[in-house]
């Protein structure tokens, strides 16, 4: 994925380790867990969206703000946006 490219995402409420690249969803990890929004960026890096604002739309897509930055030193990072279920790298 090059800077500025977009990739459609998929809403699936599963735990992060079960997500495919481009997936996002609300995951619950145990009986006492209140759940958290998680994502797997198009490059496969997984992230927790707890420090972001999530807007849910009628069609099941979400918009995340601010931008999403997932760093995996020394492999690399993914930085971009998830808007109405579409990923856009910056």
Secondary structure, 3 states (H helix, E strand, C coil): CCCCCEEECEECCCCHHHCCCCEEEEECCCCCCCCEEEEECCCCCEEECCCCEEEECCCCCEEEECCEEEEECCCEEEEEEEECCEEEEC
